Every structure is written in structure tokens, then in C-alpha cells.
Amino acid sequence: MRLIEDTELMVRLREGDDLALKLIYKKYWTQLYTSAYNILHDQHACEDIIQDLFINLWNKREQIEIKASLKSYLFASVRYEVFRQVRHGSVREDIFENIQDRFQTPSEYGNIEHRELLSYVNSIVNNLSEKCKVVYKLSREEQLSHKEIASKLDISSKTVENHLNKALRQLRTSLGLW
């Protein structure tokens, strides 16, 4: 059997071909699971994340617009859900040990995809309004708290929160996560 390209798989998926979903699942499941597990260290949570991703991929197949590559889209979706679970406290506290190192070191599977996704995210951030971009970078790159950013920029914490929400909403929309 010949190897089917991701673009063809997505065309077939949009047309309702469940075999295309199975092929995408088979092609990426292990890499996506490993990516999530490297952060969460929770087998059941990672399996749930991947299962939900593929259910959503099927359910939203006609609306999904992938701007980078299918692989980057899938990895970004997993990463977003991992972040969401961490943010909402849905995971064990011990995952926070060395978490920064795990986010900074892409797995062997994701080196190229990581760079591609990072480049795409940076282009989205660079298109934000100047104040929104500054707030986002201070939060994500310098890891300043809302209060520290507010103090540094002489704005309210609520304004910082609004800028971050706007930036994250733009990222989610651009990455096809909404």
C-alpha cells in the first residue's frame, strides 16, 4: 500500500472518509501520546487527550482550516490541551517538577514540527497590536506575573489580562484550536 500524504488524508477526511481518520490516527497517535506524556506523566490523561483530539478532528472535519501542516496542527492541539489541563489543575502536582525543561526540549519526533510551529506562533504574535505583543512577550518569554507586567508598563492588571486574553484568542484561532 502506498504512503498517503497528509493533504490527501485531510481532503478525504473532509469528505467523510473514516479510513482517512484511521490512517491519521495510526500515523500520529504514538508521537502525540509521547509528546503529551513527556509533560504530564499521566497515561490516562494523555490517552484521553489524544482520543478527544481525534473525536474533534472527525466532528469538526468540515470546518477545520489547517494553515501549517496536519502534523503541526495535531501537535499544537495536544500542546494546547496539555496547557489547559495544567492551568485548570486537572493533573497531578508533581508534573510541575522540571516542566520548563520538558516544554523547551521537543521530543525526537517534534524537532522540525516544533521549529515550524514556533515560527508560525511568532508570526502571529508579531501581527498583534504593539501593546498586546509587549504584554504577551513579557508574560510568556520573561515569565512576568500580571502584576509585574502592569507595574512595568504602568497599566492595570485587568488591562494586562485583557491583552493576554486577546493574544491567546488570536493564537487559538490562527492555529485552528477554536
SEROMAR-843912 format. One record per atom (N, C-alpha, C, O, CB): x, y, z; residue in one letter. Coordinates in steps of 0.1 Angstrom, whole numbers, plus 5000, padded with zeros to 4 digits. Each point is the difference from the previous one (the first is absolute). Last residue first. Glycine has a CB too. Example, Ala and Ser with C-alpha at 12.3 -4.5 7.8 and 13.67 -1.06 7.14 Angstrom:
2
512849785071S
500950115000S
499250115008S
500550115001S
500749834977S
499149495021A
499150125000A
500950125000A
501050005007A
497149885005A
END
This chain:
178
490152665178W
498750045004W
499049984990W
498950025001W
502150155013W
503749764982L
499749935012L
498650045005L
499649955011L
502850034994L
500650164956G
498949914998G
499649925012G
499449894999G
501450094978G
502650375017L
500549875000L
498949904998L
500249884999L
501650195016L
497250394987S
501049984990S
500549864999S
500349954989S
500350295013S
496549885034T
499350014987T
500949974988T
499749934991T
498850245020T
503449855032R
499249884999R
499250004987R
500049904993R
499750105031R
503050384986L
500849884998L
499149884998L
500349924990L
501650185024L
496050304998Q
500550014986Q
500949874997Q
499949954988Q
500050315013Q
498549785042R
498949984992R
500450004985R
499649924992R
498950195025R
504750015016L
499749855000L
498849974991L
500049894993L
500950105030L
500150474982A
501249934993A
499749855000A
500249944989A
501450235019A
495350095016K
499950034986K
501149934992K
499849944989K
499350295017K
501049745041N
498949924994N
499850034985N
499749904993N
499250125030N
504450225000L
500449864999L
498849924994L
500249914992L
501450125028L
497650434988H
501049984989H
500449854999H
500049954988H
500850295016H
496449875032N
499350024988N
500949984988N
499649934990N
498850235021N
503549835032E
499249884998E
499350014987E
499949904992E
499850075032E
502650414989V
501049894997V
499249884997V
500249934989V
501550175026V
495850255001T
500450034986T
501049894996T
499949964988T
499750295015T
499149735041K
498949964992K
500350034985K
499649924991K
498850135028K
504650095014S
500149864999S
498949954990S
500149904993S
500950085030S
500650524970S
499349925011S
500249854997S
500249964988S
498150235016S
505550184981I
498649974997I
499449915011I
500749955008I
499850074966I
504350135017D
499150105006D
498649994995D
499450104995D
502650055007D
501949564990L
499550074989L
499050125005L
499550074992L
500749724994L
502149925045K
501050034991K
499550094988K
500750094996K
500549705009K
495850035028S
500950105006S
501050054990S
500350124999S
499449765023S
497549774965A
499250135002A
500950115006A
499950114995A
498049755009A
503949714991I
499950064987I
499250135002I
500450104994I
499649684994I
500549965050E
501350054996E
499950084986E
500650104998E
500549715015E
495049965003K
500350125009K
501450064996K
500150134999K
498649775020K
499949704961H
499250114995H
500350135007H
500150114995H
498149725000H
505949845003S
498649985004S
499250124995S
500550104995S
500249785026S
503749924954L
499650095010L
498549985003L
499249964992L
502550215000L
501649614975Q
499249935011Q
499750095012Q
500249975011Q
500949824982Q
501150274962E
500750045012E
499349945012E
500550025012E
500350194977E
497549684969E
501449994998E
500850035013E
501049945003E
498750114973E
495449975023R
500549874995R
501549994999R
500549895004R
497450094984R
500050435027S
499449895007S
500649874997S
500449925008S
497550214992S
503450264977L
500450015014L
499549895008L
500749945009L
499450314989L
498549784958K
501449965001K
500550015014K
500849925004K
499650164973K
495250065014Y
500149864997Y
501549965002Y
500249905007Y
497950114977Y
501050455018V
499449935012V
500249854998V
500449935010V
497950254994V
502950084960V
500950035011V
499649925012V
500849935007V
499750304984V
496649764972K
501349934997K
500950015012K
500649905004K
499150134971K
496550245025C
499649865002C
501249914999C
500349905008C
497450144983C
502850414998K
499949985015K
499649865003K
500649945010K
498650304992K
501149874952E
501350025007E
499949975015E
500849935005E
499850244977E
496149584985S
500250145003S
501350015009S
500349915007S
497250154991S
502549514973L
499150055010L
500350155001L
501050054995L
499049735018L
502549914959N
498950074994N
499050065010N
499050064996N
501249794984N
503649885032N
500550124994N
498950084993N
500250124998N
502049774999N
496849695022V
500350095010V
500450134994V
499650115005V
501049715011V
498849834955I
498750045005I
500250115010I
499450105000I
499649674996I
504950024988S
499450094989S
498650055005S
499750114997S
501649764985S
500949825046N
500750135000N
499450094989N
499950125003N
502249775006N
496349674992V
499550075012V
500750145000V
499350105003V
500349685010V
502049934954Y
498650054997Y
499450085011Y
499450104998Y
500349694988Y
504550015021S
500150114989S
498650054997S
499950134999S
502249774992S
498249735037L
500550125007L
500150124991L
499750115003L
501649745012L
497549734967L
498950065008L
500550125007L
499250105000L
499949675003L
504150004973E
499050054990E
498950075008E
499550114997E
501049714986E
502849955042R
500550134993R
499050064991R
499850125000R
502549795002R
496649685017H
500150105010H
500550134995H
499450105003H
501049715013H
499449824955E
498750055003E
500050115010E
499350105000E
499749684994E
505049994998I
499650084988I
498750075003I
499850124997I
501549734987I
500149855050N
501050114998N
499650094988N
499950125002N
501849725007N
496049755013G
499450134997G
501050114997G
499650125000G
498749815015G
502449594996Y
499150014989Y
499750144996Y
499750034988Y
499349765020Y
503850105029E
500649974988E
499150014988E
500550034989E
501049825024E
497150455028S
500449864998S
500749984987S
500050094991S
498149845024S
502250555010P
499149924992P
500549854999P
501249975000P
498150244987P
501550185050T
500749904992T
499149914993T
499349915005T
502550095012T
496850365011Q
501050064991Q
500749904992Q
500650034990Q
499750145027Q
496449725015F
499350074990F
501150064990F
499750014988F
498450055028F
503449705022R
499249914991R
499350074989R
499949954989R
499849905030R
502650395015D
501049934991D
499249914990D
500449994989D
501350015030D
495850235013Q
500650094991Q
500949934990Q
500050034988Q
499850165029Q
498449585020I
499050014989I
500650104989I
499849974988I
498349995028I
503649845029N
500750014987N
499150024988N
500449964989N
501349895021N
495550055030E
501449985001E
500750004986E
499649914992E
500149975031E
495650134983F
500650134999F
501549995003F
500750104997F
497250005010F
498949534996I
500550034986I
500750134999I
500750024990I
497449855002I
499849965049D
501449964998D
500550024985D
501250004997D
498649845021D
495650234999E
500950115003E
501549964996E
500850094997E
497649995021E
497249714957R
500749995013R
501050115001R
500550054990R
499249705010R
496050354970V
501149905000V
500750005013V
499850095008V
500549934967V
496250295010S
499549864998S
501049895001S
499749894998S
498650224987S
501750415019G
500349915011G
499449864999G
499849935010G
500350275004G
500050194955H
498849985008H
500249905011H
499049965007H
499750094973H
504950064990R
499450135005R
498849985009R
499950075010R
500950044969R
501149524999V
500950055010V
499550125007V
500050025012V
501949884975V
495749934976Q
499949915012Q
500950045011Q
499650005012Q
499849824973Q
500950414975R
498750035006R
499849915012R
499650055011R
499550004967R
504749894996F
500150125007F
498750035007F
500050045012F
501650054971F
498449544989V
500949975012V
500150135008V
499950005012V
501449834975V
496450214973E
499249925010E
500949975012E
499550015011E
499149894971E
503650314982Y
499050095006Y
499249935011Y
499750065010Y
500150064968Y
503249624997R
500750095009R
499050105007R
500150035012R
502049964973R
496349724981V
500349935012V
500750095011V
499749995011V
500649804975V
498750404972S
498849965007S
500349935013S
499450035010S
499449964968S
504750104993A
499650125007A
498749985008A
499850055011A
501250094970A
500749514992F
500850025012F
499650135007F
500150005013F
501849884975F
495850024973L
499749905010L
500950025012L
499549995011L
499949854971L
501350444981Y
498750025006Y
499749905011Y
499550045011Y
499750054967Y
504749854997S
500150125009S
498750035006S
500050035012S
501850064974S
498249574982K
500849965012K
500150115010K
499849985012K
501449864973K
496750254974L
499249925008L
500749965013L
499550015011L
499349904968L
502950544999S
499949864995S
499049925010S
499850055011S
502649964979S
497150505004A
501449954999A
500049864994A
499749984988A
501050165032A
495250074985K
500850104993K
501449964999K
500750034990K
497850145019K
496349614997I
501449985004I
500950094992I
500149984987I
499449785020I
495150215008E
500950054990E
501449995005E
500350065010E
497950104982E
496649615018I
501450025004I
500850064988I
499949954989I
499949865028I
495450054983Q
500350145004Q
501550035002Q
500550114999Q
497349905011Q
500349554979E
499650094989E
500350145003E
500250084991E
498049775004E
502649805038R
500849984988R
499750104988R
500950034992R
499349735015R
498450155042K
500250134994K
500749994987K
500550114995K
499549995028K
499049505002N
498850085001N
500150144993N
499050054996N
500649835026N
504349834980W
498949944992W
498750095000W
499550034990W
501449745015W
502750365022L
500550004986L
498949954991L
499750054989L
502749925018L
496949995039N
499850144995N
500450014985N
499450074993N
501050025030N
500649504998I
498550024999I
499750144995I
499150014991I
500549835029I
504850074988F
499649934988F
498550004999F
499450014989F
502649845012F
499950355038L
500550074988L
499549934987L
499550074991L
502649995022L
497049735029D
499250124997D
500450084988D
499250054993D
500449965032D
503149624988Q
498749964996Q
499150124997Q
499350004989Q
500949795024Q
503950305006I
500249964986I
498649954994I
499750034989I
502749905016I
497850195041I
500350124991I
500049964986I
499450064991I
501950045027I
498349565014D
498750084998D
500250124991D
499250024992D
500149905031D
504549824989E
499149924991E
498750084997E
499550004989E
501549785020E
501950405023C
500650014986C
499149934990C
499850054989C
502549975021C
496749945036A
499750144995A
500550024986A
499350064992A
500950035031A
500749504998H
498650014997H
499750144995H
499250024991H
500349815027H
505050084995Q
499649924989Q
498550024996Q
499750024989Q
502049815018Q
502050495016D
498749945004D
499449934988D
499550064991D
500250125027D
504250144984H
500349885007H
498849935006H
500049955011H
502250144994H
498650354969L
499049975011L
500449885008L
499749995012L
498650104974L
504550084977I
499650115008I
499249955013I
500450035011I
499650124969I
501449554986N
501250065004N
499850125009N
500850045008N
500249894971N
495449845000Y
500549935011Y
501350065006Y
500250005012Y
498749794979Y
499050384969A
499250035012A
500649945012A
500150065011A
497949964975A
504149874973S
500150155003S
499350045012S
500550075008S
499749974967S
499349525010T
501450025006T
500150155003T
500650035011T
500449774976T
495150084990Y
500049955014Y
501350035007Y
500050045011Y
498449774982Y
501450294961L
499250095008L
499949965015L
500150085009L
498649974970L
503549664990Q
500850135002Q
499250105008Q
500650075009Q
500549894969Q
496849635012T
501149985008T
500850135003T
500450025011T
499749744981T
496250254977W
499649975014W
501249995009W
500050075010W
498049814981W
501850194958Y
500450105010Y
499749975015Y
500650075009Y
499050094973Y
499449554978K
501350074996K
500550095012K
501250015002K
498049994974K
496549775026K
501149915000K
501450074998K
501049965006K
497449864985K
497750445005Y
500249955014Y
501249915001Y
500850015009Y
496750004994Y
501250134955I
500650115007I
500349965014I
501150035006I
497750144980I
498949534988L
501450014995L
500750115008L
501249985004L
498149934973L
496150035031K
500749895005K
501550014996K
500949975008K
497049894991K
499250454983L
500150035014L
500949895006L
500950025008L
496950104993L
500949824955A
501050105001A
500350045015A
501250025004A
498150074973A
497349615013L
501349934998L
501150115001L
501149975006L
497849854980L
496550315014D
500549965013D
501349924999D
500850005010D
496950004998D
499950384961D
500749874998D
500649965014D
501050065004D
499549994971D
497150375010G
499349905009G
500649864999G
499449915004G
498650234993G
503450304982E
498949934993E
499349895008E
499149944995E
502250124984E
502550175038R
498950104999R
498849944992R
498950045002R
502850154998R
502249555004L
499350015013L
498950104999L
498949975005L
503249985007L
500750004951R
499149885002R
499250015013R
498949965000R
502749904986R
501650475005V
498950014990V
499049895002V
498850025000V
502850094984V
502349875043M
499050115004M
498950024990M
498950025004M
503050095008M
501649594977L
499249955011L
499050105005L
498849965003L
503149905003L
501150274961E
499049914994E
499149945011E
498849994999E
502849964982E
502050325033T
499150084993T
498949924994T
498850035000T
503050134995T
501849625026D
499150065009D
498950084993D
498950005004D
502950005013D
500549594957E
500450135005E
498950065009E
498849974999E
502750074981E
499649435010I
499150104996I
500450135007I
500250005013I
497949844984I
504349684986L
499950095011L
499250124996L
500250064989L
502049875020L
497149564971R
500850124999R
499850095012R
499050005006R
500949994969R
499849465022M
499250125000M
500950125000M
501050015007M
497149875005M
END
